[in-house]
Amino acid sequence: MSLPAEPLYLAFVWHMHQPYYRDLRTGETSLPWVRLHGVKDYLDMVLRLEAHPNVHATFNLVPSLLEQIESYLPPTQGTDRYLELARKPAGQLTADEQTFVLRNFFFANWDQMVKPHPRYHDLLAKRGYVVSEERLAQARGRFTEQEYRDLQVWFNLAWIDPSLREQDPRLVALAAKGGHFTEEEKVIVLNAHLELLERILPAYQQAQSRGQVEITVSPYYHPILPLLCHLESARVALPRVVLPATAFNHPEDARRQLEQAVRYYQARFSAPLKGLWPPEGSVSEEIIPLLAEQGIRWIATDEEILWRSLGEPRRPRLLYRPYRARQGRNEVVILFRDRTLSDLLGFAYARWEPQKAVEDFLQRLSRIRQELVDQPGPHLASIILDGENAWEQYPRDAEAFLNALYAVLNADPRFRAVTVSEFLEHVAPTQAWDLLPKLFPGSWIGANFATWIGHPDKNRAWECVAAAREALTTFLAQHPDQESAPRVQRAWQSLLAAEGSDWNWWFGDDHSSAQDDQFDALFRAHAANVYLFLGLPVPELLRRPIASRELKPRREPTGLMTPTIDGRETTYFEWFGAGLLASPLGAMHRAESPITAWLYGYDLQSFYCRIDGRWTAAAASDTPLRLVLTFGPQPRRIELDLSQHPCTARLLKQDARGGPWEPVGWLASVAVGTIVELGISFQSLGVQPGDSLFVSLSLEQGAQLLAQLPERESFHITLPAADFEARTWSV
């Protein structure tokens, strides 16, 4: 079989986005992630392409992200809470500010950004790997003024991309010095942040001007467009989804978000806007006319939307080509991301040796090209993913991997990396592509909208947005002369910010972070500002957290199970239907935990746990290493000593008044091997089928807490009743 002379075309689409952290009423920015990703990801990602001129790429820059980057620059020269406390002389930090610094200035990937710097790692060890408020208070007194200053410097120095850091002799000297920094040296690092932020937008403008990069956008505040247009669209993929009590159908808001994005783009880039990444790859037929109105020629989403739209199983000849999506007379071209290729870059290759990862990626591309040998071309493989958060897991911010990948693609004639518009305009005409019979409404997550609607917390957020919008439109009906007033325009902007997708990402059970409370407060601040700008009282609903305090599993078991307790995955299907309490893909900006996965299951007599982790080195230490599981409502505890072989597991109980833990006996059903497995009878836990069970997990070494799941409270699990399987199969 001969291969085609034509290359396999590749479309890399790097999506750059952060939530909207600015309070439009106070001007305050509460979280630093725009600034920190600005110095770590946004600049170096586009600069890396300069050495590989044959590699072209598309960058999707969300306007609200660019606006926040610009807010740090003259004439605004904004700040954020973290930057303010980094600038403050270490000797002048109050006790509360010292606690804030100790809690928050280790938010970085510990393996890639903390441990490579001995002084930074020493400070982390001194503070403790997991800290409660009590432990923070104790640590605060142990830190000297010099250590606080060194922490201020290292947090900000470590976030700068290594290649950019090494291009600045001042930063090279500070990294080599390692510690005992002066206030003047701290200023050098913080000024470097602003200098790097100032280079971001010009770098993208220049890359697009020379034809190596295409810049696209998303709607201004990153909303889920199909849900703005019609919440009922969620029922197509999830017929039984529970929708908010208040209907929300406002395509005019989707139009406003799009119009603002296009205006922002046109003010900063000389080329016409041609493409758009719908936030979270969320599409529906209803958004097609809105996109066409703005002159958008192409969009992209996940491949699962293609298979749902076509009603066919995955086949290469169907995936590696664009399509046309139409509603009425309006039409756009739509691409579908190769999920496997995209997720390998986003979630897997970080753990590989860079050259091996590149070889694997190229072998996969070669197989795709060979599978398409008898199919009429040209063919386009779309690799679309987050262009920022993934690289924290890679050594040196993925420098070796991306440079090696680009170097091969720059020279290999079998493949050609192009911008999307290059492919559509110069490789194959738009009219050549098939018309989709329908466009299935969904996102890149499960081809549905469950991440943003259906959970009581998510629905409550939608109801808050609907109420704020009603207050705004009622105000305008009563004061039509105020339509163009600045306060009304700011109220509209606050409403649009509250419509962003990020808030509901964190509400509910599917995602969590150490900053859940701050995301909750940010959402409520945006919604409350609608009322405050209009001089209206803020509803009581916005004065208390949206998120319920009951923590539920990320995934519940799909049936009864009785695993073999032997410390290894006996068969692939042994834990296949298990519930999931914690996994390594949990949250943005959470430091890497030695516990990588925590699964659970049950039959009608016992509760089972499987715990995966990286603690081999810690277990070899002279200091005992223990896994501790704590249960309720009847206080029970299991302590596993991982330092002993074979492992022992002690069962303890506590009286209702919270007295000392008293030994009850030893747990027989426990095994430690490549994984930890244990089983404990309902009787030992003091519960029966159908009861509620509360459970938490900690990893302790001596007096040091290495990990704690969840970070607050306990997971709430409902044990199976006697008719569990009958009810499950009847659904």
Protein Blocks (a to p, Z undefined) as FASTA:
>chain_A
ZZdfbdcddddddddddddfbdfknopafbfklmmmmmmmmmmmmmmmmmmmmbccdddd
dfklmmmmmmmpcfklpadfklmmmmpcfklpcfklmmmmmmmmmgccfklmmmmpmklm
mmmmmnopbdcfklmmmmmmmpcfklmmmmmmmmmmmmpcfklmmmpmklmmmmmnopap
afklmmmmmmmmmmmmmmmmmmmmmmmmnopaccddddfklpafklmmomklmmmmmmmb
ccdfbdcddfklmmmmmmmmmmmmmmmpmbdcfbdcdehhiacfklmmmmmmnopabdcd
dfklmmmmnopacdfklmnccddddehjbccddddddfklmmmmmmmmmmpcfklmmmmm
mmmmmmmmmmmmmpccdddddddddfklmmmmpghhhmmmmmmmmmmmmmmmkbccddfk
lmmmmmpcfklpccdfbdcdddfehpiaklmgoiaklmmmmmmmmmmmmmmmmmmmmmmm
lmmgmklmmmmmmmmmmmpmklmmmgcjkbccfklmmmmmmmmmmmmmmmmmnopacdfk
lmpcfbdcbdcdfbdcfbdcddddehpafbfklmmmpccfbdfklbghiacdfbfbdcdd
ddfkbccddddddfklmmmpmbdcdddddddfbdcdddddfkbccdddddddddfkopac
ddfbdcfbbcddfbccddddfklnopaehiacdddddddehjbcfbdcdfbhcddddddd
fklmmmmmmZZ
